[in-house]
Amino acid sequence: MSIINISYVEITTFFLVGMPGLEYAHIWISIPIGSMYLSAILGNCTILFVIKTEPSLHGPMYYFLSMLAMSDMGLSFFSLPTMGRIFLFDAPEISANACFAQEFFIHGFTAAESSVLLIMSFDRFLAIHSPLRYSSILTPVRVAKIGIVLFLKSILLVLPFPFTLRSLKYCSKSQLSHSYCLHQDVMKLACSDNRIDVIYGFFGALCLMVDFMLIAVSYILILKIVLGIAFQKEQLKALNTCVSHICAVIIFYLPIINLAIVHRFARHASPLFNVLMANVLLLVPPMMNPIVYCVQTRQIRVRVLAKLCQK
């Protein structure tokens, strides 16, 4: 800490937490956490490699899946450094600027993943509603433009976060409540007026909820179309193309909703429970999405197995 002027002391270092009450076991906890990170990175790299090298997978659905894999890898890469330092080296400190940068990338890739899941729901709706026009509507050029717009939107949405946090004054509190930096966690430590951060943070959370609501609307429309199909076999075939995406939506949004409920209504919950929920948010979706798509999507499963057999 360094004295800036007579009115306050500037906090230049924040402290993250591992597993409260289980500090003695951090080195052992690092094993499953490291395994989950390794699984997430290998799984998403495999998805990207298979889609890139297989011409038969060069279609809209698989391009959007590539975007999902890149978002998952972004979440893994930018949360791994602090969690690794905490659990392997018992080094919970992080500089203020590094913390602001980390929360920018984590929130940015979270927003990107939410946007990709939304556009994937529209993709499934279009594939079921207009199968004959599907490929002509979602051309590779249009898919690329959609991807660029989604990632630009995600960056612009979270771009104010590090600047608004940097403008706040941090007087005495420096202990964060997670293993990585989050906007809502950091702004609580400020001793100056943080109303702008509260309002804009609520706006960012609202954008994620709007994505979720639009995904729900897409599936209501899909269900309406499917129920209008005369043959049950065709109904099941149409719904089966949505199973992987539905699983990805549940895996992504359920931890976010649970964490929001804990922060809002269970403020006196165990710190260990809060940390576990926050870690699930960043560890589980990147690890599970490749598994879900490999298991549920025959085209990807066959290609992955073929690549492994070649090796």
C-alpha positions as CSV (number, residue, x, y, z in Angstrom):
1,M,0.0,0.0,0.0
2,S,1.2,3.5,-0.7
3,I,0.0,6.9,0.6
4,I,-1.4,9.0,-2.3
5,N,-2.7,11.9,-0.2
6,I,-4.0,12.7,3.2
7,S,-7.6,11.6,2.4
8,Y,-7.1,7.9,1.7
9,V,-4.7,5.0,1.2
10,E,-4.6,3.5,-2.2
11,I,-4.9,-0.3,-2.4
12,T,-2.5,-1.6,-5.1
13,T,-2.9,-5.3,-4.3
14,F,-6.0,-7.5,-3.8
15,F,-6.1,-10.9,-2.2
16,L,-8.0,-13.8,-3.7
17,V,-9.2,-16.9,-1.9
18,G,-8.8,-20.6,-2.4
19,M,-11.0,-23.0,-0.5
20,P,-11.8,-21.3,2.9
21,G,-11.1,-23.7,5.7
22,L,-9.3,-26.1,3.4
23,E,-6.1,-24.2,2.9
24,Y,-4.0,-27.2,4.1
25,A,-5.4,-29.3,1.3
26,H,-4.9,-26.7,-1.6
27,I,-2.1,-28.8,-3.2
28,W,-4.5,-31.8,-3.4
29,I,-7.4,-29.7,-4.6
30,S,-5.1,-28.4,-7.4
31,I,-5.1,-31.9,-8.9
32,P,-8.8,-32.1,-9.9
33,I,-8.9,-28.4,-10.8
34,G,-5.8,-28.9,-13.0
35,S,-7.4,-32.0,-14.6
36,M,-10.6,-30.0,-15.4
37,Y,-8.6,-27.2,-17.0
38,L,-6.5,-29.7,-19.0
39,S,-9.7,-31.5,-20.1
40,A,-11.3,-28.2,-21.1
41,I,-8.3,-27.1,-23.2
42,L,-7.7,-30.5,-24.9
43,G,-11.5,-31.0,-25.6
44,N,-12.0,-27.5,-27.1
45,C,-8.8,-27.8,-29.1
46,T,-10.0,-31.1,-30.4
47,I,-13.3,-29.6,-31.5
48,L,-11.6,-26.8,-33.3
49,F,-9.1,-29.1,-35.0
50,V,-11.7,-31.6,-36.2
51,I,-14.0,-28.9,-37.5
52,K,-11.1,-27.1,-39.3
53,T,-9.7,-30.3,-40.9
54,E,-13.0,-32.0,-41.9
55,P,-14.7,-30.3,-45.0
56,S,-17.9,-32.1,-44.2
57,L,-18.2,-30.1,-41.0
58,H,-17.8,-26.7,-42.7
59,G,-21.4,-25.7,-42.0
60,P,-23.2,-23.0,-40.0
61,M,-23.8,-25.2,-36.9
62,Y,-20.2,-26.2,-36.7
63,Y,-18.9,-22.7,-37.2
64,F,-21.0,-21.5,-34.3
65,L,-19.7,-24.5,-32.3
66,S,-16.1,-23.3,-33.0
67,M,-17.1,-19.9,-31.6
68,L,-18.4,-21.6,-28.5
69,A,-15.1,-23.6,-28.1
70,M,-13.1,-20.3,-28.5
71,S,-15.2,-18.7,-25.8
72,D,-14.6,-21.6,-23.5
73,M,-10.9,-21.6,-24.1
74,G,-10.8,-17.9,-23.3
75,L,-12.5,-18.5,-20.0
76,S,-10.1,-21.2,-19.2
77,F,-6.9,-19.3,-20.2
78,F,-7.8,-16.1,-18.2
79,S,-8.9,-17.8,-15.0
80,L,-6.2,-20.5,-14.9
81,P,-3.3,-18.2,-13.8
82,T,-4.8,-17.0,-10.5
83,M,-6.3,-20.3,-9.6
84,G,-3.0,-22.0,-10.3
85,R,-1.0,-19.6,-8.2
86,I,-3.5,-19.9,-5.3
87,F,-3.7,-23.7,-5.1
88,L,-0.1,-24.6,-6.2
89,F,2.0,-21.8,-4.7
90,D,-0.3,-20.4,-2.0
91,A,0.1,-16.9,-3.7
92,P,-3.3,-15.3,-3.5
93,E,-2.2,-11.7,-4.1
94,I,-2.9,-10.0,-7.5
95,S,-2.2,-6.4,-8.5
96,A,-5.1,-4.0,-9.0
97,N,-4.4,-3.6,-12.7
98,A,-4.0,-7.3,-13.3
99,C,-7.3,-7.9,-11.4
100,F,-9.1,-5.3,-13.6
101,A,-7.7,-6.9,-16.7
102,Q,-8.7,-10.4,-15.6
103,E,-12.3,-9.4,-14.8
104,F,-12.5,-7.7,-18.2
105,F,-11.6,-10.9,-20.1
106,I,-13.6,-13.2,-17.9
107,H,-16.8,-11.1,-18.2
108,G,-16.0,-10.5,-21.9
109,F,-15.8,-14.2,-22.7
110,T,-18.8,-15.0,-20.5
111,A,-20.8,-12.4,-22.6
112,A,-19.4,-13.9,-25.8
113,E,-20.5,-17.4,-24.8
114,S,-24.0,-16.2,-23.9
115,S,-24.2,-14.5,-27.3
116,V,-23.0,-17.6,-29.1
117,L,-25.5,-19.8,-27.3
118,L,-28.2,-17.3,-28.4
119,I,-27.3,-17.4,-32.0
120,M,-27.0,-21.2,-31.9
121,S,-30.6,-21.3,-30.7
122,F,-31.6,-19.2,-33.8
123,D,-29.5,-21.6,-35.9
124,R,-31.5,-24.6,-34.6
125,F,-34.8,-22.7,-35.2
126,L,-33.8,-21.9,-38.8
127,A,-32.6,-25.5,-39.4
128,I,-36.0,-26.9,-38.3
129,H,-38.2,-24.1,-39.7
130,S,-36.6,-23.8,-43.2
131,P,-34.3,-26.8,-43.8
132,L,-34.2,-26.3,-47.5
133,R,-33.1,-22.7,-47.3
134,Y,-30.9,-23.2,-44.2
135,S,-27.5,-23.3,-46.0
136,S,-28.4,-20.5,-48.4
137,I,-29.4,-18.2,-45.5
138,L,-26.5,-18.9,-43.2
139,T,-23.6,-18.7,-45.7
140,P,-20.0,-18.8,-44.5
141,V,-19.7,-15.0,-45.1
142,R,-22.8,-14.3,-43.0
143,V,-21.7,-16.6,-40.3
144,A,-18.3,-14.8,-40.1
145,K,-20.1,-11.4,-40.0
146,I,-22.4,-12.7,-37.2
147,G,-19.3,-13.9,-35.2
148,I,-17.5,-10.6,-35.6
149,V,-20.6,-8.7,-34.5
150,L,-21.1,-11.0,-31.4
151,F,-17.5,-10.6,-30.2
152,L,-17.5,-6.9,-30.8
153,K,-20.7,-6.6,-28.8
154,S,-19.2,-8.6,-26.0
155,I,-16.1,-6.5,-25.9
156,L,-18.0,-3.2,-26.0
157,L,-20.4,-4.4,-23.3
158,V,-17.7,-5.1,-20.7
159,L,-15.2,-2.4,-21.9
160,P,-16.3,0.1,-19.2
161,F,-15.8,-2.3,-16.4
162,P,-12.0,-1.9,-15.8
163,F,-12.2,1.9,-16.3
164,T,-15.0,2.4,-13.8
165,L,-13.3,0.1,-11.3
166,R,-10.0,2.0,-11.7
167,S,-11.8,5.3,-11.0
168,L,-12.9,4.0,-7.6
169,K,-11.0,4.6,-4.4
170,Y,-10.0,1.5,-2.3
171,C,-9.2,2.5,1.2
172,S,-8.8,-0.4,3.5
173,K,-10.5,-3.6,2.2
174,S,-8.5,-5.8,-0.1
175,Q,-9.9,-9.3,0.4
176,L,-11.9,-10.7,-2.5
177,S,-14.3,-13.6,-2.1
178,H,-13.4,-15.7,-5.2
179,S,-10.4,-17.4,-6.8
180,Y,-10.5,-14.9,-9.6
181,C,-11.6,-11.3,-10.1
182,L,-15.2,-10.4,-10.8
183,H,-16.7,-6.9,-11.3
184,Q,-19.3,-7.3,-8.6
185,D,-16.7,-8.6,-6.2
186,V,-14.1,-5.9,-6.7
187,M,-16.6,-2.9,-6.6
188,K,-17.8,-4.0,-3.1
189,L,-14.3,-3.1,-1.8
190,A,-14.5,0.5,-2.8
191,C,-14.9,3.2,-0.2
192,S,-16.0,5.8,-2.8
193,D,-19.4,6.1,-4.5
194,N,-19.8,3.0,-6.7
195,R,-23.4,3.7,-7.9
196,I,-22.2,3.8,-11.6
197,D,-20.6,0.4,-11.2
198,V,-23.7,-1.0,-9.6
199,I,-26.0,0.3,-12.3
200,Y,-23.8,-0.8,-15.2
201,G,-23.1,-4.2,-13.6
202,F,-26.9,-4.7,-13.3
203,F,-27.2,-3.7,-17.0
204,G,-24.5,-6.3,-17.9
205,A,-26.3,-9.0,-16.0
206,L,-29.6,-8.0,-17.6
207,C,-28.1,-8.5,-21.1
208,L,-27.2,-12.1,-20.1
209,M,-30.8,-12.6,-18.9
210,V,-32.2,-11.1,-22.2
211,D,-30.0,-13.7,-24.1
212,F,-31.5,-16.5,-21.9
213,M,-35.0,-15.2,-22.5
214,L,-34.5,-15.1,-26.2
215,I,-33.1,-18.6,-26.2
216,A,-36.3,-19.7,-24.3
217,V,-38.4,-18.0,-26.9
218,S,-36.5,-19.8,-29.7
219,Y,-37.2,-23.1,-28.2
220,I,-40.9,-22.3,-27.7
221,L,-41.1,-21.6,-31.4
222,I,-39.1,-24.8,-32.2
223,L,-41.4,-26.9,-30.0
224,K,-44.4,-25.3,-31.8
225,I,-43.0,-26.3,-35.2
226,V,-42.1,-29.8,-34.0
227,L,-45.5,-30.5,-32.6
228,G,-46.9,-29.6,-36.0
229,I,-45.0,-32.5,-37.6
230,A,-47.2,-35.4,-38.4
231,F,-44.9,-38.3,-37.7
232,Q,-43.4,-39.0,-34.3
233,K,-40.2,-40.3,-35.7
234,E,-39.6,-37.0,-37.5
235,Q,-40.5,-35.1,-34.3
236,L,-37.9,-37.0,-32.4
237,K,-35.3,-36.5,-35.2
238,A,-35.9,-32.7,-35.1
239,L,-35.7,-32.5,-31.3
240,N,-32.5,-34.7,-31.3
241,T,-30.6,-32.0,-33.2
242,C,-31.3,-29.6,-30.3
243,V,-30.2,-31.9,-27.4
244,S,-26.5,-30.8,-27.4
245,H,-27.4,-27.1,-27.5
246,I,-30.0,-27.5,-24.7
247,C,-27.3,-29.2,-22.5
248,A,-24.8,-26.4,-23.2
249,V,-27.4,-23.8,-22.3
250,I,-28.2,-25.6,-19.0
251,I,-24.5,-26.1,-18.2
252,F,-23.7,-22.4,-18.8
253,Y,-26.7,-20.6,-17.3
254,L,-27.5,-22.8,-14.3
255,P,-24.3,-21.8,-12.4
256,I,-24.8,-18.2,-13.3
257,I,-28.4,-18.2,-11.9
258,N,-27.3,-20.1,-8.8
259,L,-24.4,-17.7,-8.1
260,A,-26.7,-14.7,-8.6
261,I,-29.3,-16.2,-6.1
262,V,-26.5,-16.8,-3.6
263,H,-25.2,-13.3,-3.9
264,R,-28.7,-11.8,-3.6
265,F,-30.6,-14.0,-1.1
266,A,-28.0,-16.1,0.7
267,R,-25.4,-13.5,1.8
268,H,-24.7,-15.4,5.0
269,A,-24.0,-18.7,3.2
270,S,-20.8,-20.5,3.8
271,P,-17.8,-18.8,2.1
272,L,-16.7,-22.3,0.9
273,F,-20.1,-22.7,-0.9
274,N,-19.7,-19.3,-2.6
275,V,-16.3,-20.2,-3.8
276,L,-17.4,-23.6,-5.1
277,M,-20.3,-22.1,-7.0
278,A,-18.0,-19.4,-8.6
279,N,-15.4,-22.0,-9.5
280,V,-18.1,-24.3,-11.1
281,L,-19.1,-21.3,-13.3
282,L,-15.7,-21.2,-15.0
283,L,-14.6,-24.8,-14.7
284,V,-17.6,-26.9,-15.7
285,P,-18.9,-25.3,-19.0
286,P,-15.5,-25.3,-20.8
287,M,-14.9,-28.9,-19.7
288,M,-18.4,-30.3,-20.4
289,N,-19.3,-28.6,-23.7
290,P,-16.8,-30.6,-25.8
291,I,-17.9,-33.8,-24.1
292,V,-21.6,-33.1,-24.7
293,Y,-21.1,-32.3,-28.4
294,C,-18.8,-35.3,-28.9
295,V,-21.3,-37.7,-27.3
296,Q,-24.5,-36.2,-28.7
297,T,-23.4,-35.1,-32.2
298,R,-22.7,-38.2,-34.3
299,Q,-20.8,-36.3,-37.0
300,I,-18.3,-34.9,-34.5
301,R,-18.1,-38.2,-32.6
302,V,-17.3,-40.2,-35.7
303,R,-14.6,-37.7,-36.9
304,V,-13.0,-37.6,-33.5
305,L,-12.8,-41.4,-33.2
306,A,-11.5,-41.5,-36.8
307,K,-8.7,-39.1,-35.9
308,L,-7.8,-41.1,-32.8
309,C,-7.7,-44.3,-34.7
310,Q,-5.4,-42.8,-37.3
311,K,-3.0,-41.8,-34.5
